[in-house]
Amino acid sequence: MRITTLAERPDLMARVEALKGNWPEFMRHEPIGERFYIDAQQDYPDYTLVALSADGQVLARGHCVPIGLQEVPPAGLPDTGWDGAVRQAHLARLAGYKGDAVCGLEVMVREELRGGGVGTEMLRAMHRLTEQKGFRHFVAPVRPPGKAEAPNVPMSEYARRVRNGLPEDPLLRAHVRLGADIVAVAPASMIVVGSLDEWREWTGLPFDTEGPTIVPGALTPVQNNLRHDSAVYVEPNVWVHRAF
């Protein structure tokens, strides 16, 4: 496996965009995320990583962006996590500011290869990119996959769960093994708002009762409001940080 960037291999753009992930359907309707994926390949080719097999197949992609913190994390890390990092990157780019941190936003691995170490190698490549470009910090608002099995547990409590001295969650564990520290919770990292009919379409659930609704793949309950014909999902993430 070889990892390169989209800037080095612009011919891979269509295949990188076509790589399908395992995000729940409702997450595809998060407005900041929708906007980012439209522009990411064009705006951040130097920070879009691509894993290739020996015969040139795209195995994985990784999105990261340069952001400005100006303080040592966790200071300066936005409570709005993923969304906040995308906004910070956009403003820094418009201002012509290089930034002082690389923020890892996503690693997407082909379905049949998940769990085989490709994702960890992509994270390792993000760390190398951070160092090679002269940044002082690598940060990431991590979406812990195991949290979906414990939607009613506060993220701060979930992030503290350990096994054999390492985080219990597999993705948090991977970050810590690569030298990152868990430094904060981003309580409102992504927000998805939709009508009840939209949520029914996205999830296949009835959405016919008032209050919290457990949705497969969601890290916290979705708040259902029958009177206003709407439901809101506010997702917390976990900030990790490694200094260089």
Solvent accessible surface area in square Angstrom, and as a share of the most:
residue,aa,sasa,rsa
1,M,110,0.49
2,R,133,0.48
3,I,41,0.21
4,T,8,0.05
5,T,18,0.10
6,L,1,0.01
7,A,44,0.34
8,E,117,0.53
9,R,71,0.26
10,P,87,0.55
11,D,95,0.49
12,L,0,0.00
13,M,57,0.25
14,A,77,0.60
15,R,113,0.41
16,V,0,0.00
17,E,86,0.39
18,A,60,0.47
19,L,21,0.10
20,K,155,0.66
21,G,16,0.15
22,N,110,0.56
23,W,52,0.18
24,P,25,0.16
25,E,76,0.34
26,F,3,0.01
27,M,12,0.05
28,R,113,0.41
29,H,60,0.27
30,E,4,0.02
31,P,80,0.50
32,I,37,0.19
33,G,8,0.07
34,E,80,0.36
35,R,133,0.49
36,F,10,0.04
37,Y,75,0.28
38,I,107,0.54
39,D,44,0.23
40,A,0,0.00
41,Q,8,0.04
42,Q,108,0.48
43,D,44,0.23
44,Y,17,0.06
45,P,41,0.26
46,D,62,0.32
47,Y,27,0.10
48,T,0,0.00
49,L,6,0.03
50,V,0,0.00
51,A,0,0.00
52,L,3,0.02
53,S,26,0.17
54,A,115,0.89
55,D,107,0.55
56,G,29,0.28
57,Q,80,0.36
58,V,12,0.07
59,L,21,0.11
60,A,0,0.00
61,R,18,0.07
62,G,0,0.00
63,H,1,0.01
64,C,1,0.01
65,V,0,0.00
66,P,18,0.11
67,I,0,0.00
68,G,20,0.19
69,L,11,0.06
70,Q,138,0.61
71,E,94,0.42
72,V,94,0.54
73,P,9,0.05
74,P,72,0.46
75,A,45,0.35
76,G,34,0.32
77,L,19,0.09
78,P,23,0.15
79,D,95,0.49
80,T,51,0.30
81,G,0,0.00
82,W,5,0.02
83,D,8,0.04
84,G,5,0.05
85,A,0,0.00
86,V,17,0.10
87,R,115,0.42
88,Q,48,0.22
89,A,1,0.01
90,H,81,0.36
91,L,115,0.57
92,A,9,0.07
93,R,94,0.34
94,L,115,0.57
95,A,82,0.63
96,G,70,0.67
97,Y,92,0.35
98,K,115,0.49
99,G,10,0.10
100,D,17,0.09
101,A,0,0.00
102,V,0,0.00
103,C,0,0.00
104,G,6,0.06
105,L,12,0.06
106,E,14,0.06
107,V,47,0.27
108,M,13,0.06
109,V,13,0.07
110,R,64,0.24
111,E,131,0.59
112,E,117,0.53
113,L,55,0.28
114,R,81,0.30
115,G,89,0.86
116,G,65,0.62
117,G,38,0.36
118,V,19,0.11
119,G,22,0.21
120,T,45,0.26
121,E,60,0.27
122,M,0,0.00
123,L,10,0.05
124,R,97,0.35
125,A,5,0.04
126,M,1,0.00
127,H,6,0.03
128,R,106,0.39
129,L,13,0.06
130,T,0,0.00
131,E,108,0.48
132,Q,138,0.61
133,K,63,0.27
134,G,55,0.53
135,F,8,0.03
136,R,118,0.43
137,H,8,0.04
138,F,0,0.00
139,V,0,0.00
140,A,6,0.04
141,P,6,0.04
142,V,6,0.04
143,R,47,0.17
144,P,0,0.00
145,P,68,0.42
146,G,23,0.22
147,K,0,0.00
148,A,25,0.20
149,E,155,0.70
150,A,16,0.12
151,P,24,0.15
152,N,115,0.59
153,V,30,0.17
154,P,78,0.49
155,M,10,0.05
156,S,53,0.34
157,E,75,0.34
158,Y,10,0.04
159,A,9,0.07
160,R,166,0.61
161,R,84,0.31
162,V,99,0.57
163,R,121,0.44
164,N,145,0.74
165,G,68,0.65
166,L,45,0.23
167,P,10,0.06
168,E,64,0.29
169,D,3,0.02
170,P,71,0.45
171,L,58,0.29
172,L,2,0.01
173,R,39,0.14
174,A,17,0.13
175,H,5,0.02
176,V,41,0.24
177,R,163,0.59
178,L,22,0.11
179,G,46,0.44
180,A,2,0.01
181,D,88,0.45
182,I,59,0.30
183,V,42,0.24
184,A,32,0.25
185,V,47,0.27
186,A,0,0.00
187,P,72,0.46
188,A,25,0.20
189,S,0,0.00
190,M,6,0.02
191,I,68,0.35
192,V,0,0.00
193,V,90,0.52
194,G,6,0.06
195,S,36,0.23
196,L,8,0.04
197,D,97,0.50
198,E,74,0.33
199,W,0,0.00
200,R,84,0.30
201,E,143,0.64
202,W,32,0.11
203,T,34,0.20
204,G,68,0.65
205,L,50,0.25
206,P,83,0.52
207,F,4,0.02
208,D,87,0.45
209,T,86,0.50
210,E,107,0.48
211,G,17,0.17
212,P,91,0.57
213,T,23,0.13
214,I,89,0.45
215,V,5,0.03
216,P,102,0.64
217,G,26,0.25
218,A,2,0.01
219,L,0,0.00
220,T,28,0.16
221,P,22,0.14
222,V,0,0.00
223,Q,93,0.42
224,N,5,0.02
225,N,52,0.26
226,L,74,0.37
227,R,213,0.78
228,H,119,0.53
229,D,77,0.40
230,S,27,0.18
231,A,0,0.00
232,V,50,0.29
233,Y,0,0.00
234,V,60,0.34
235,E,0,0.00
236,P,12,0.07
237,N,0,0.00
238,V,0,0.00
239,W,2,0.01
240,V,0,0.00
241,H,16,0.07
242,R,79,0.29
243,A,63,0.49
244,F,75,0.31
